[in-house]
Amino acid sequence: MDNAVILASAEGANPLMPNWWEVLVTLVGFLILLFIVSKFVVPMFEKTFEERHAAIEGGIEKAAAAQAEANAALEEYKQQLSDARTEANRIREEARSEGAEILAELKAKAASESARITEQAQVAIAAERTAAQSSLRTEVGTLATQLAGKIVGEALDDDARSARVVDRFLSDLESQQAGAAK
């Protein structure tokens, strides 16, 4: 190695100084490589970087939009649930009021039906009483006429006369009952 340094210094070449032709060729190669990289490689990196940036930003925007849509859907669901509860309460209250109305109506119908049945029964009782009184008057009149005929010894077959006797007897009987009741 000492010989190479000595030879190089003998020729007058300084080992610390590069050869200008090598520097020029390296500089030209570097410039060509720099041109190729800046013309083809850097745009592809920029394109990829922009695509990734757009994908990330788009994903964030889509996520934000999806979140906003989910929040809107949740609010709509809550509103629908609230409306459904309100509607259910309204329907329940309507059903209660209709039930109360139906119950009142049925009670009124039952009361009117009871009153009607009672009235019919009273009418029937009054008719039966009237029929029974008439029947009893006729039977009492017949029995009284027969009894009076046996007591007097005469036959009271005259209908007009026997009717008068019976009516007078029943009038006397009713007046005695009215006097006893007072």
Secondary structure, DSSP 4 states (H G I P E B T S, - for coil): -HHHHHHHHHHT--TTSPPHHHHHHHHHHHHHHHHHIIIIIHHHHHHHHHHHHHHHHHHHHHHHHHHHHHHHHHHHHHHHHHHHHHHHHHHHHHHHHHHHHHHHHHHHHHHHHHHHHHHHHHHHHHHHHHHHHHHHHHHHHHHHHHHHHHHHSS----HHHHHHHHHHHHHHHHHHHHHHH-
